[in-house]
Amino acid sequence: MSYESLGHSKWDCKYHVVFVPKYRKKVLYGKIRRFLGPVFHELGERKRSKIVEGHMVSDHVHMLIQIPPKYPVSHVIGYMKGKSAIVVARQFSGRKRNFNGESFWARGY
């Protein structure tokens, strides 16, 4: 087991997170599924977090994410859900489905 380090501490904080699209609609398939993987990794790096493992099914996302203790889990996951919803809305807004940024993901994680 390898530990990360901050100024005065060593840590290994990993969280299993599951979140779903609004109304648990089956929208995570095909191009959207392939598109979201790298987006989640990039958003995690922006918050100095690392996705250790991840899996997307048509109606939910599983992630094992390593988050430094100086960042609240709720802020990192909220940031990832919010920014990914905006990116999906911009990229796939021409589709027949309604992808508006504020209601792509359901509340909670």
A tleap script that builds the chain and sets N, CA, C and O, in Angstrom:
source leaprc.protein.ff14SB
mol = sequence {
  NMET SER TYR GLU SER LEU GLY HIE SER LYS
  TRP ASP CYS LYS TYR HIE VAL VAL PHE VAL
  PRO LYS TYR ARG LYS LYS VAL LEU TYR GLY
  LYS ILE ARG ARG PHE LEU GLY PRO VAL PHE
  HIE GLU LEU GLY GLU ARG LYS ARG SER LYS
  ILE VAL GLU GLY HIE MET VAL SER ASP HIE
  VAL HIE MET LEU ILE GLN ILE PRO PRO LYS
  TYR PRO VAL SER HIE VAL ILE GLY TYR MET
  LYS GLY LYS SER ALA ILE VAL VAL ALA ARG
  GLN PHE SER GLY ARG LYS ARG ASN PHE ASN
  GLY GLU SER PHE TRP ALA ARG GLY CTYR
}
set mol.1.N position { 0.854 -1.166 0.000 }
set mol.1.CA position { 0.000 0.000 0.000 }
set mol.1.C position { 0.904 1.234 0.000 }
set mol.1.O position { 1.790 1.364 0.844 }
set mol.2.N position { 0.676 2.117 -0.932 }
set mol.2.CA position { 1.471 3.347 -0.978 }
set mol.2.C position { 0.634 4.509 -0.450 }
set mol.2.O position { -0.553 4.635 -0.749 }
set mol.3.N position { 1.276 5.330 0.326 }
set mol.3.CA position { 0.606 6.483 0.918 }
set mol.3.C position { 1.036 7.750 0.203 }
set mol.3.O position { 2.198 7.899 -0.174 }
set mol.4.N position { 0.100 8.654 0.020 }
set mol.4.CA position { 0.403 9.985 -0.487 }
set mol.4.C position { 0.800 10.838 0.703 }
set mol.4.O position { 0.526 10.478 1.848 }
set mol.5.N position { 1.445 11.970 0.441 }
set mol.5.CA position { 1.825 12.803 1.577 }
set mol.5.C position { 1.473 14.257 1.322 }
set mol.5.O position { 1.535 14.757 0.199 }
set mol.6.N position { 1.105 14.907 2.402 }
set mol.6.CA position { 0.915 16.352 2.438 }
set mol.6.C position { 2.004 16.903 3.352 }
set mol.6.O position { 2.923 16.170 3.719 }
set mol.7.N position { 1.922 18.153 3.719 }
set mol.7.CA position { 2.958 18.784 4.523 }
set mol.7.C position { 3.348 18.021 5.771 }
set mol.7.O position { 4.536 17.790 5.999 }
set mol.8.N position { 2.384 17.622 6.585 }
set mol.8.CA position { 2.683 16.961 7.849 }
set mol.8.C position { 1.934 15.649 8.017 }
set mol.8.O position { 1.747 15.183 9.141 }
set mol.9.N position { 1.509 15.055 6.929 }
set mol.9.CA position { 0.734 13.826 7.077 }
set mol.9.C position { 0.895 12.917 5.870 }
set mol.9.O position { 1.235 13.364 4.774 }
set mol.10.N position { 0.648 11.652 6.091 }
set mol.10.CA position { 0.569 10.672 5.013 }
set mol.10.C position { -0.865 10.174 4.991 }
set mol.10.O position { -1.493 10.025 6.039 }
set mol.11.N position { -1.383 9.917 3.794 }
set mol.11.CA position { -2.787 9.563 3.699 }
set mol.11.C position { -3.036 8.591 2.563 }
set mol.11.O position { -2.256 8.488 1.616 }
set mol.12.N position { -4.143 7.885 2.685 }
set mol.12.CA position { -4.631 6.982 1.649 }
set mol.12.C position { -6.152 6.952 1.767 }
set mol.12.O position { -6.725 5.979 2.257 }
set mol.13.N position { -6.795 8.014 1.320 }
set mol.13.CA position { -8.251 8.165 1.438 }
set mol.13.C position { -8.902 7.812 0.104 }
set mol.13.O position { -8.772 8.549 -0.873 }
set mol.14.N position { -9.595 6.693 0.070 }
set mol.14.CA position { -10.284 6.265 -1.145 }
set mol.14.C position { -11.762 6.120 -0.827 }
set mol.14.O position { -12.136 5.643 0.245 }
set mol.15.N position { -12.591 6.533 -1.763 }
set mol.15.CA position { -14.040 6.522 -1.556 }
set mol.15.C position { -14.703 5.839 -2.739 }
set mol.15.O position { -14.343 6.084 -3.891 }
set mol.16.N position { -15.678 4.975 -2.449 }
set mol.16.CA position { -16.483 4.368 -3.501 }
set mol.16.C position { -17.721 5.236 -3.669 }
set mol.16.O position { -18.520 5.383 -2.745 }
set mol.17.N position { -17.868 5.804 -4.850 }
set mol.17.CA position { -18.940 6.757 -5.117 }
set mol.17.C position { -19.798 6.218 -6.257 }
set mol.17.O position { -19.275 5.720 -7.254 }
set mol.18.N position { -21.105 6.317 -6.107 }
set mol.18.CA position { -22.048 5.932 -7.164 }
set mol.18.C position { -23.000 7.097 -7.367 }
set mol.18.O position { -23.593 7.590 -6.408 }
set mol.19.N position { -23.151 7.542 -8.614 }
set mol.19.CA position { -24.178 8.540 -8.887 }
set mol.19.C position { -24.892 8.221 -10.185 }
set mol.19.O position { -24.369 7.517 -11.048 }
set mol.20.N position { -26.105 8.755 -10.304 }
set mol.20.CA position { -27.011 8.370 -11.384 }
set mol.20.C position { -27.516 9.598 -12.132 }
set mol.20.O position { -27.553 10.695 -11.574 }
set mol.21.N position { -27.908 9.416 -13.407 }
set mol.21.CA position { -28.567 10.518 -14.118 }
set mol.21.C position { -29.943 10.795 -13.514 }
set mol.21.O position { -30.524 9.944 -12.840 }
set mol.22.N position { -30.440 11.973 -13.761 }
set mol.22.CA position { -31.751 12.380 -13.244 }
set mol.22.C position { -32.804 11.363 -13.681 }
set mol.22.O position { -32.832 10.946 -14.839 }
set mol.23.N position { -33.651 10.977 -12.766 }
set mol.23.CA position { -34.723 9.995 -12.968 }
set mol.23.C position { -34.181 8.624 -13.390 }
set mol.23.O position { -34.921 7.789 -13.910 }
set mol.24.N position { -32.893 8.407 -13.162 }
set mol.24.CA position { -32.204 7.158 -13.501 }
set mol.24.C position { -32.429 6.757 -14.961 }
set mol.24.O position { -32.565 5.576 -15.281 }
set mol.25.N position { -32.465 7.751 -15.827 }
set mol.25.CA position { -32.622 7.481 -17.256 }
set mol.25.C position { -31.387 6.762 -17.785 }
set mol.25.O position { -30.272 7.007 -17.325 }
set mol.26.N position { -31.589 5.886 -18.739 }
set mol.26.CA position { -30.495 5.112 -19.322 }
set mol.26.C position { -29.872 5.911 -20.471 }
set mol.26.O position { -30.153 5.658 -21.643 }
set mol.27.N position { -29.024 6.874 -20.115 }
set mol.27.CA position { -28.429 7.758 -21.124 }
set mol.27.C position { -26.923 7.585 -21.250 }
set mol.27.O position { -26.317 8.193 -22.132 }
set mol.28.N position { -26.299 6.781 -20.401 }
set mol.28.CA position { -24.843 6.637 -20.422 }
set mol.28.C position { -24.442 5.472 -21.319 }
set mol.28.O position { -24.066 4.407 -20.829 }
set mol.29.N position { -24.521 5.672 -22.613 }
set mol.29.CA position { -24.155 4.634 -23.563 }
set mol.29.C position { -23.523 5.280 -24.786 }
set mol.29.O position { -23.638 6.489 -24.989 }
set mol.30.N position { -22.859 4.472 -25.594 }
set mol.30.CA position { -22.298 4.924 -26.860 }
set mol.30.C position { -21.301 6.061 -26.722 }
set mol.30.O position { -20.354 5.988 -25.939 }
set mol.31.N position { -21.531 7.113 -27.497 }
set mol.31.CA position { -20.600 8.244 -27.537 }
set mol.31.C position { -20.507 8.968 -26.197 }
set mol.31.O position { -19.428 9.410 -25.800 }
set mol.32.N position { -21.613 9.087 -25.514 }
set mol.32.CA position { -21.601 9.787 -24.223 }
set mol.32.C position { -20.749 9.014 -23.218 }
set mol.32.O position { -19.990 9.610 -22.453 }
set mol.33.N position { -20.873 7.710 -23.222 }
set mol.33.CA position { -20.096 6.879 -22.293 }
set mol.33.C position { -18.602 6.999 -22.581 }
set mol.33.O position { -17.808 7.166 -21.655 }
set mol.34.N position { -18.211 6.918 -23.848 }
set mol.34.CA position { -16.800 7.054 -24.213 }
set mol.34.C position { -16.285 8.458 -23.943 }
set mol.34.O position { -15.113 8.638 -23.614 }
set mol.35.N position { -17.143 9.441 -24.078 }
set mol.35.CA position { -16.767 10.841 -23.873 }
set mol.35.C position { -16.557 11.159 -22.392 }
set mol.35.O position { -15.643 11.909 -22.050 }
set mol.36.N position { -17.383 10.605 -21.516 }
set mol.36.CA position { -17.342 10.961 -20.097 }
set mol.36.C position { -16.140 10.398 -19.340 }
set mol.36.O position { -15.703 11.004 -18.362 }
set mol.37.N position { -15.599 9.271 -19.759 }
set mol.37.CA position { -14.455 8.682 -19.052 }
set mol.37.C position { -13.286 9.646 -18.922 }
set mol.37.O position { -12.871 9.947 -17.802 }
set mol.38.N position { -12.737 10.143 -20.037 }
set mol.38.CA position { -11.634 11.111 -19.944 }
set mol.38.C position { -12.033 12.417 -19.258 }
set mol.38.O position { -11.200 13.053 -18.612 }
set mol.39.N position { -13.290 12.818 -19.390 }
set mol.39.CA position { -13.754 14.048 -18.728 }
set mol.39.C position { -13.656 13.887 -17.213 }
set mol.39.O position { -13.169 14.790 -16.533 }
set mol.40.N position { -14.110 12.756 -16.671 }
set mol.40.CA position { -14.025 12.521 -15.228 }
set mol.40.C position { -12.569 12.511 -14.749 }
set mol.40.O position { -12.257 13.066 -13.695 }
set mol.41.N position { -11.680 11.878 -15.524 }
set mol.41.CA position { -10.270 11.844 -15.133 }
set mol.41.C position { -9.671 13.248 -15.100 }
set mol.41.O position { -8.938 13.589 -14.171 }
set mol.42.N position { -9.979 14.059 -16.104 }
set mol.42.CA position { -9.460 15.426 -16.143 }
set mol.42.C position { -10.009 16.265 -14.991 }
set mol.42.O position { -9.264 17.014 -14.360 }
set mol.43.N position { -11.295 16.146 -14.718 }
set mol.43.CA position { -11.895 16.908 -13.622 }
set mol.43.C position { -11.321 16.476 -12.274 }
set mol.43.O position { -11.127 17.308 -11.387 }
set mol.44.N position { -11.052 15.197 -12.117 }
set mol.44.CA position { -10.433 14.724 -10.882 }
set mol.44.C position { -9.039 15.294 -10.696 }
set mol.44.O position { -8.665 15.681 -9.588 }
set mol.45.N position { -8.267 15.349 -11.778 }
set mol.45.CA position { -6.917 15.912 -11.694 }
set mol.45.C position { -6.947 17.383 -11.312 }
set mol.45.O position { -6.050 17.860 -10.617 }
set mol.46.N position { -7.964 18.107 -11.756 }
set mol.46.CA position { -8.070 19.522 -11.391 }
set mol.46.C position { -8.232 19.710 -9.891 }
set mol.46.O position { -7.813 20.732 -9.348 }
set mol.47.N position { -8.831 18.744 -9.220 }
set mol.47.CA position { -9.004 18.798 -7.762 }
set mol.47.C position { -7.964 17.935 -7.046 }
set mol.47.O position { -8.142 17.574 -5.883 }
set mol.48.N position { -6.885 17.610 -7.745 }
set mol.48.CA position { -5.788 16.796 -7.202 }
set mol.48.C position { -6.272 15.443 -6.696 }
set mol.48.O position { -5.734 14.899 -5.731 }
set mol.49.N position { -7.281 14.915 -7.350 }
set mol.49.CA position { -7.828 13.606 -7.012 }
set mol.49.C position { -7.515 12.643 -8.143 }
set mol.49.O position { -7.208 13.059 -9.260 }
set mol.50.N position { -7.595 11.368 -7.848 }
set mol.50.CA position { -7.282 10.364 -8.854 }
set mol.50.C position { -8.373 9.304 -8.854 }
set mol.50.O position { -8.747 8.786 -7.802 }
set mol.51.N position { -8.875 8.988 -10.028 }
set mol.51.CA position { -9.850 7.906 -10.150 }
set mol.51.C position { -9.058 6.602 -10.252 }
set mol.51.O position { -8.394 6.346 -11.256 }
set mol.52.N position { -9.135 5.791 -9.212 }
set mol.52.CA position { -8.398 4.534 -9.157 }
set mol.52.C position { -9.074 3.508 -10.054 }
set mol.52.O position { -8.414 2.836 -10.847 }
set mol.53.N position { -10.383 3.390 -9.928 }
set mol.53.CA position { -11.184 2.504 -10.770 }
set mol.53.C position { -12.493 3.193 -11.078 }
set mol.53.O position { -12.981 4.004 -10.292 }
set mol.54.N position { -13.055 2.870 -12.218 }
set mol.54.CA position { -14.348 3.427 -12.563 }
set mol.54.C position { -15.073 2.534 -13.542 }
set mol.54.O position { -14.456 1.809 -14.322 }
set mol.55.N position { -16.385 2.594 -13.493 }
set mol.55.CA position { -17.200 1.804 -14.410 }
set mol.55.C position { -18.511 2.536 -14.644 }
set mol.55.O position { -19.133 3.037 -13.708 }
set mol.56.N position { -18.925 2.590 -15.908 }
set mol.56.CA position { -20.199 3.222 -16.247 }
set mol.56.C position { -21.149 2.181 -16.802 }
set mol.56.O position { -20.789 1.401 -17.683 }
set mol.57.N position { -22.352 2.175 -16.286 }
set mol.57.CA position { -23.433 1.362 -16.810 }
set mol.57.C position { -24.420 2.351 -17.418 }
set mol.57.O position { -24.280 3.555 -17.205 }
set mol.58.N position { -25.395 1.887 -18.155 }
set mol.58.CA position { -26.288 2.813 -18.861 }
set mol.58.C position { -27.039 3.763 -17.938 }
set mol.58.O position { -27.473 4.829 -18.375 }
set mol.59.N position { -27.202 3.389 -16.650 }
set mol.59.CA position { -27.976 4.263 -15.764 }
set mol.59.C position { -27.253 4.663 -14.479 }
set mol.59.O position { -27.881 5.236 -13.589 }
set mol.60.N position { -25.950 4.379 -14.352 }
set mol.60.CA position { -25.204 4.870 -13.191 }
set mol.60.C position { -23.698 4.771 -13.411 }
set mol.60.O position { -23.225 4.087 -14.319 }
set mol.61.N position { -22.961 5.476 -12.551 }
set mol.61.CA position { -21.502 5.524 -12.610 }
set mol.61.C position { -20.953 5.048 -11.266 }
set mol.61.O position { -21.397 5.504 -10.212 }
set mol.62.N position { -19.983 4.130 -11.308 }
set mol.62.CA position { -19.252 3.701 -10.114 }
set mol.62.C position { -17.847 4.277 -10.205 }
set mol.62.O position { -17.241 4.259 -11.276 }
set mol.63.N position { -17.325 4.786 -9.099 }
set mol.63.CA position { -15.965 5.303 -9.066 }
set mol.63.C position { -15.311 4.961 -7.741 }
set mol.63.O position { -15.930 5.082 -6.684 }
set mol.64.N position { -14.068 4.536 -7.798 }
set mol.64.CA position { -13.227 4.475 -6.609 }
set mol.64.C position { -12.251 5.622 -6.782 }
set mol.64.O position { -11.367 5.570 -7.637 }
set mol.65.N position { -12.410 6.650 -5.978 }
set mol.65.CA position { -11.655 7.882 -6.175 }
set mol.65.C position { -10.819 8.186 -4.941 }
set mol.65.O position { -11.277 8.049 -3.807 }
set mol.66.N position { -9.596 8.599 -5.187 }
set mol.66.CA position { -8.670 8.957 -4.119 }
set mol.66.C position { -8.664 10.478 -4.008 }
set mol.66.O position { -8.283 11.178 -4.947 }
set mol.67.N position { -9.091 10.981 -2.850 }
set mol.67.CA position { -9.237 12.423 -2.636 }
set mol.67.C position { -8.367 12.829 -1.455 }
set mol.67.O position { -8.449 12.212 -0.393 }
set mol.68.N position { -7.529 13.864 -1.619 }
set mol.68.CA position { -6.715 14.325 -0.483 }
set mol.68.C position { -7.601 14.789 0.671 }
set mol.68.O position { -8.692 15.311 0.437 }
set mol.69.N position { -7.150 14.607 1.909 }
set mol.69.CA position { -7.981 14.981 3.057 }
set mol.69.C position { -8.255 16.476 3.162 }
set mol.69.O position { -9.162 16.879 3.891 }
set mol.70.N position { -7.500 17.302 2.458 }
set mol.70.CA position { -7.762 18.744 2.549 }
set mol.70.C position { -8.953 19.175 1.702 }
set mol.70.O position { -9.400 20.317 1.808 }
set mol.71.N position { -9.477 18.280 0.859 }
set mol.71.CA position { -10.661 18.585 0.054 }
set mol.71.C position { -11.853 17.782 0.574 }
set mol.71.O position { -11.743 16.566 0.730 }
set mol.72.N position { -12.978 18.423 0.844 }
set mol.72.CA position { -14.171 17.662 1.239 }
set mol.72.C position { -14.671 16.795 0.076 }
set mol.72.O position { -14.674 17.229 -1.076 }
set mol.73.N position { -15.086 15.589 0.388 }
set mol.73.CA position { -15.576 14.668 -0.640 }
set mol.73.C position { -16.750 15.293 -1.388 }
set mol.73.O position { -16.840 15.180 -2.610 }
set mol.74.N position { -17.640 15.945 -0.667 }
set mol.74.CA position { -18.822 16.533 -1.299 }
set mol.74.C position { -18.446 17.612 -2.309 }
set mol.74.O position { -19.112 17.746 -3.336 }
set mol.75.N position { -17.398 18.382 -2.044 }
set mol.75.CA position { -16.983 19.425 -2.986 }
set mol.75.C position { -16.399 18.822 -4.257 }
set mol.75.O position { -16.692 19.289 -5.357 }
set mol.76.N position { -15.579 17.797 -4.112 }
set mol.76.CA position { -14.962 17.170 -5.285 }
set mol.76.C position { -16.025 16.503 -6.153 }
set mol.76.O position { -16.031 16.691 -7.370 }
set mol.77.N position { -16.921 15.731 -5.547 }
set mol.77.CA position { -17.954 15.039 -6.320 }
set mol.77.C position { -18.936 16.048 -6.913 }
set mol.77.O position { -19.351 15.897 -8.062 }
set mol.78.N position { -19.311 17.065 -6.155 }
set mol.78.CA position { -20.185 18.113 -6.681 }
set mol.78.C position { -19.563 18.829 -7.863 }
set mol.78.O position { -20.246 19.126 -8.842 }
set mol.79.N position { -18.271 19.107 -7.777 }
set mol.79.CA position { -17.545 19.746 -8.877 }
set mol.79.C position { -17.549 18.844 -10.110 }
set mol.79.O position { -17.816 19.304 -11.220 }
set mol.80.N position { -17.253 17.556 -9.912 }
set mol.80.CA position { -17.204 16.627 -11.044 }
set mol.80.C position { -18.572 16.462 -11.698 }
set mol.80.O position { -18.673 16.426 -12.924 }
set mol.81.N position { -19.622 16.362 -10.888 }
set mol.81.CA position { -20.964 16.215 -11.455 }
set mol.81.C position { -21.397 17.484 -12.181 }
set mol.81.O position { -21.962 17.414 -13.273 }
set mol.82.N position { -21.137 18.632 -11.585 }
set mol.82.CA position { -21.551 19.894 -12.193 }
set mol.82.C position { -20.844 20.178 -13.500 }
set mol.82.O position { -21.484 20.500 -14.501 }
set mol.83.N position { -19.517 20.058 -13.496 }
set mol.83.CA position { -18.743 20.352 -14.707 }
set mol.83.C position { -19.001 19.321 -15.796 }
set mol.83.O position { -19.068 19.676 -16.972 }
set mol.84.N position { -19.147 18.050 -15.428 }
set mol.84.CA position { -19.417 17.038 -16.453 }
set mol.84.C position { -20.787 17.257 -17.085 }
set mol.84.O position { -20.957 17.012 -18.279 }
set mol.85.N position { -21.764 17.713 -16.308 }
set mol.85.CA position { -23.089 18.003 -16.867 }
set mol.85.C position { -23.006 19.149 -17.870 }
set mol.85.O position { -23.658 19.111 -18.913 }
set mol.86.N position { -22.209 20.161 -17.559 }
set mol.86.CA position { -22.047 21.291 -18.481 }
set mol.86.C position { -21.365 20.837 -19.761 }
set mol.86.O position { -21.777 21.227 -20.854 }
set mol.87.N position { -20.322 20.014 -19.637 }
set mol.87.CA position { -19.595 19.529 -20.812 }
set mol.87.C position { -20.499 18.662 -21.682 }
set mol.87.O position { -20.474 18.784 -22.906 }
set mol.88.N position { -21.293 17.793 -21.072 }
set mol.88.CA position { -22.221 16.946 -21.836 }
set mol.88.C position { -23.260 17.811 -22.537 }
set mol.88.O position { -23.595 17.558 -23.694 }
set mol.89.N position { -23.769 18.821 -21.855 }
set mol.89.CA position { -24.773 19.703 -22.461 }
set mol.89.C position { -24.194 20.426 -23.669 }
set mol.89.O position { -24.868 20.557 -24.691 }
set mol.90.N position { -22.963 20.893 -23.567 }
set mol.90.CA position { -22.334 21.598 -24.695 }
set mol.90.C position { -22.044 20.662 -25.856 }
set mol.90.O position { -22.236 21.029 -27.015 }
set mol.91.N position { -21.584 19.456 -25.553 }
set mol.91.CA position { -21.177 18.526 -26.597 }
set mol.91.C position { -22.364 17.859 -27.289 }
set mol.91.O position { -22.333 17.656 -28.503 }
set mol.92.N position { -23.401 17.521 -26.541 }
set mol.92.CA position { -24.496 16.721 -27.077 }
set mol.92.C position { -25.831 17.452 -27.084 }
set mol.92.O position { -26.877 16.802 -27.089 }
set mol.93.N position { -25.829 18.769 -27.086 }
set mol.93.CA position { -27.095 19.511 -27.018 }
set mol.93.C position { -27.925 19.382 -28.285 }
set mol.93.O position { -29.129 19.637 -28.249 }
set mol.94.N position { -27.328 18.999 -29.395 }
set mol.94.CA position { -28.072 18.837 -30.634 }
set mol.94.C position { -28.838 17.531 -30.718 }
set mol.94.O position { -29.579 17.310 -31.675 }
set mol.95.N position { -28.673 16.674 -29.744 }
set mol.95.CA position { -29.359 15.381 -29.744 }
set mol.95.C position { -30.840 15.563 -29.441 }
set mol.95.O position { -31.271 16.628 -29.000 }
set mol.96.N position { -31.612 14.507 -29.685 }
set mol.96.CA position { -33.049 14.609 -29.419 }
set mol.96.C position { -33.354 14.635 -27.922 }
set mol.96.O position { -34.407 15.127 -27.517 }
set mol.97.N position { -32.446 14.112 -27.095 }
set mol.97.CA position { -32.666 14.141 -25.647 }
set mol.97.C position { -32.343 15.527 -25.110 }
set mol.97.O position { -31.572 16.277 -25.707 }
set mol.98.N position { -32.934 15.846 -23.996 }
set mol.98.CA position { -32.745 17.161 -23.389 }
set mol.98.C position { -31.569 17.107 -22.414 }
set mol.98.O position { -31.714 16.639 -21.285 }
set mol.99.N position { -30.404 17.588 -22.855 }
set mol.99.CA position { -29.231 17.627 -21.986 }
set mol.99.C position { -28.996 19.061 -21.557 }
set mol.99.O position { -28.233 19.784 -22.198 }
set mol.100.N position { -29.637 19.477 -20.488 }
set mol.100.CA position { -29.329 20.792 -19.953 }
set mol.100.C position { -28.463 20.606 -18.718 }
set mol.100.O position { -28.685 19.685 -17.932 }
set mol.101.N position { -27.488 21.469 -18.550 }
set mol.101.CA position { -26.447 21.288 -17.558 }
set mol.101.C position { -26.926 21.132 -16.135 }
set mol.101.O position { -26.324 20.373 -15.375 }
set mol.102.N position { -27.996 21.824 -15.735 }
set mol.102.CA position { -28.337 21.801 -14.321 }
set mol.102.C position { -29.114 20.564 -13.903 }
set mol.102.O position { -29.281 20.345 -12.703 }
set mol.103.N position { -29.596 19.747 -14.823 }
set mol.103.CA position { -30.385 18.598 -14.375 }
set mol.103.C position { -29.988 17.292 -15.057 }
set mol.103.O position { -30.838 16.426 -15.262 }
set mol.104.N position { -28.732 17.135 -15.407 }
set mol.104.CA position { -28.304 15.873 -16.007 }
set mol.104.C position { -28.160 14.793 -14.936 }
set mol.104.O position { -28.614 13.665 -15.132 }
set mol.105.N position { -27.529 15.127 -13.804 }
set mol.105.CA position { -27.322 14.175 -12.718 }
set mol.105.C position { -28.378 14.354 -11.636 }
set mol.105.O position { -28.849 15.465 -11.397 }
set mol.106.N position { -28.743 13.264 -10.989 }
set mol.106.CA position { -29.654 13.324 -9.841 }
set mol.106.C position { -28.897 13.856 -8.625 }
set mol.106.O position { -27.666 13.865 -8.608 }
set mol.107.N position { -29.634 14.296 -7.617 }
set mol.107.CA position { -28.995 14.777 -6.394 }
set mol.107.C position { -28.353 13.611 -5.649 }
set mol.107.O position { -28.815 12.473 -5.735 }
set mol.108.N position { -27.300 13.905 -4.929 }
set mol.108.CA position { -26.653 12.900 -4.098 }
set mol.108.C position { -25.574 12.131 -4.828 }
set mol.108.O position { -25.338 12.321 -6.021 }
set mol.109.N position { -24.927 11.260 -4.077 }
set mol.109.CA position { -23.881 10.400 -4.625 }
set mol.109.C position { -23.688 9.200 -3.723 }
set mol.109.O position { -22.849 8.345 -4.003 }
savepdb mol mol.pdb
quit
